[in-house]
Amino acid sequence: MFRDYLRLMVFAVGLLLGVQVPGLIDQYQKRVDAHLQEAGQNLQAFQLTADKYFKGDLQALIQHYADSDDPVFQADSVSVRAVYQRYQVFTAEQRALQQPWYGVTWHMLVAANRSLLQETLNQYSYTVPLTPSAIGWGVAVGFLASFLIELFVLLLARIAGIGPFSRRAGQL
């Protein structure tokens, strides 16, 4: 009986952890979108200048500033280039988050922007969403956690020579 309650507790903890996955991904996506919008707004005036004088080529404007004899323009080229590079990083990150759920999950595990992910984790607010994907994640993680712990306990029991699957029980 205790073992059954223990299984239920492990499953419940796994379920609660599993429903956090879609919530974390959602909060990460919102953070990427917010940073992308901010970088886009910071570039907007420079893009208008690039549209007017460089046929929309923002990199040509940045290079023009860098090549200028005026130290103010040279300094601005560094700032504008940094904002432009941030904009490109956030745009690429947003594209990566437009994949199917398994692609997004894989991206979050192996290729997410580390500083954005850390920022998201630092500001993460735990939720218990009742969306189909959250329920699916919860059940899957709960089942997997229960299964792996049960397997581990049975393996330890076998090694220790106790329980129904022990070596001694098979020798009777």
C-alpha positions in Angstrom: 0.0 0.0 0.0 2.8 2.4 0.9 4.4 1.6 -2.4 1.3 2.5 -4.3 1.1 5.9 -2.5 4.8 6.5 -3.3 4.1 5.7 -7.0 1.2 8.2 -6.9 3.4 10.9 -5.3 6.2 10.4 -7.9 3.6 10.6 -10.7 2.1 13.7 -9.2 5.5 15.4 -8.9 6.4 14.4 -12.4 3.0 15.7 -13.6 3.6 19.1 -12.0 7.1 19.3 -13.4 5.9 18.2 -16.9 3.2 20.9 -17.1 6.0 23.5 -16.5 7.6 22.7 -19.9 5.0 24.5 -22.1 4.9 27.4 -19.6 8.6 27.8 -19.7 8.6 27.7 -23.5 5.8 30.2 -23.6 7.5 32.6 -21.2 10.8 32.3 -23.3 8.9 33.0 -26.5 7.4 36.1 -25.0 10.8 37.3 -23.8 12.2 36.8 -27.3 9.3 38.7 -28.8 9.7 41.6 -26.3 13.5 41.9 -26.9 12.9 41.7 -30.7 10.4 44.5 -30.6 12.7 46.6 -28.5 15.6 46.1 -30.8 13.4 46.8 -33.8 12.2 50.1 -32.3 15.8 51.1 -31.5 16.7 50.5 -35.2 13.7 52.2 -36.7 15.2 55.7 -37.2 18.4 54.2 -38.6 16.4 52.0 -41.0 14.6 55.1 -42.3 18.0 56.8 -43.0 19.2 53.6 -44.7 16.0 53.5 -46.8 16.5 57.1 -47.8 20.3 57.0 -48.6 21.3 53.3 -49.0 18.4 51.6 -50.7 17.3 50.1 -47.3 20.7 48.5 -46.6 21.3 49.1 -42.9 24.7 47.4 -43.1 25.7 50.0 -45.7 24.7 52.8 -43.4 26.6 51.2 -40.5 29.7 50.9 -42.7 29.3 54.5 -43.9 29.3 55.6 -40.2 32.3 53.5 -39.5 34.3 54.8 -42.5 33.4 58.5 -41.6 36.2 60.9 -40.6 33.8 62.2 -37.9 34.5 60.4 -34.6 30.9 60.8 -33.5 29.7 58.8 -36.6 32.4 56.2 -35.9 31.2 55.8 -32.3 27.6 55.6 -33.5 28.6 52.8 -35.9 29.6 50.7 -33.0 26.3 51.3 -31.2 24.1 50.8 -34.2 26.0 47.6 -35.2 25.4 46.2 -31.7 21.7 46.9 -31.8 21.5 45.5 -35.3 23.3 42.3 -34.2 20.9 41.9 -31.3 18.0 42.3 -33.7 19.5 39.6 -35.9 20.0 37.2 -32.9 16.4 37.8 -31.7 15.0 37.3 -35.3 16.9 34.0 -35.6 15.6 32.9 -32.2 12.1 33.8 -33.1 12.3 31.8 -36.3 13.6 28.8 -34.3 10.6 29.0 -32.1 8.2 28.7 -35.1 8.9 25.0 -35.5 6.6 22.1 -34.4 6.6 21.4 -30.6 9.3 18.8 -30.8 11.6 21.1 -32.7 11.0 23.9 -30.2 11.7 21.5 -27.4 14.9 20.3 -28.9 15.9 23.9 -29.6 15.3 24.9 -26.0 17.4 22.0 -24.8 20.4 22.4 -27.0 20.4 25.7 -28.8 18.4 28.3 -26.9 20.1 31.7 -26.4 21.7 31.1 -23.0 21.4 34.7 -21.7 17.7 34.8 -22.7 17.1 31.4 -21.2 18.8 32.4 -17.9 16.8 35.6 -17.9 13.6 33.6 -18.4 14.5 31.1 -15.6 15.4 34.0 -13.2 12.0 35.6 -13.8 10.0 32.4 -14.3 6.6 32.2 -12.7 5.3 28.7 -12.0 2.0 28.0 -13.6 -0.3 25.0 -13.9 -1.8 25.6 -17.4 -4.6 23.3 -18.4 -3.8 23.3 -22.1 -3.7 20.1 -24.1 0.1 20.4 -24.6 0.6 21.0 -20.9 -1.5 18.1 -19.9 0.3 15.9 -22.4 3.7 17.0 -21.1 2.5 16.5 -17.5 1.2 12.9 -18.1 4.3 12.0 -20.1 6.8 13.3 -17.5 4.8 11.8 -14.7 4.7 8.4 -16.3 8.4 8.5 -17.2 9.4 9.6 -13.7 7.2 6.8 -12.2 8.6 4.2 -14.6 12.2 5.2 -14.1 12.0 5.3 -10.3 10.2 1.9 -10.2 12.8 0.4 -12.5 15.6 1.8 -10.4 14.0 0.5 -7.2 13.5 -3.0 -8.7 17.1 -3.0 -9.9 18.4 -2.1 -6.4 16.1 -4.8 -4.9 17.5 -7.4 -7.4 21.1 -6.3 -6.6 20.4 -6.5 -2.9 18.7 -9.9 -3.3 15.3 -8.9 -1.9 11.8 -8.8 -3.4 10.1 -11.0 -5.9 12.7 -10.4 -8.7 15.7 -11.3 -6.6 18.2 -13.9 -7.6 17.3 -16.1 -4.7 13.6 -16.2 -5.6 14.5 -17.6 -9.0 16.6 -20.4 -7.4 13.7 -22.0 -5.5 
